[in-house]
């Protein structure tokens, strides 16, 4: 493609690749913290391409999972900028 031709498809493709890389970087950061012993329990949720939410947990009990989910929600709500 010529340098002076703009392609929305290329922009969208680059954006999707950047989003995928962000996800992989996050997973890698968590993996390293687990290996270093910084993380002992884990709960995370994911949005699939079908629009489903997956919740994954590696915890000692259900109460820990609920507490971690609630703590995560509070952090997200507290740190959100109303103008975003």
Secondary structure, DSSP 8 states (H G I E B T S, - for coil): --TT---HHHHHHHHHHHHHHHHHHHHHHHHHHHHTTS-S-EEEEEE-TTS-EEEEEE-SSHHHHHHHHHHHHHHHHHH--TT-
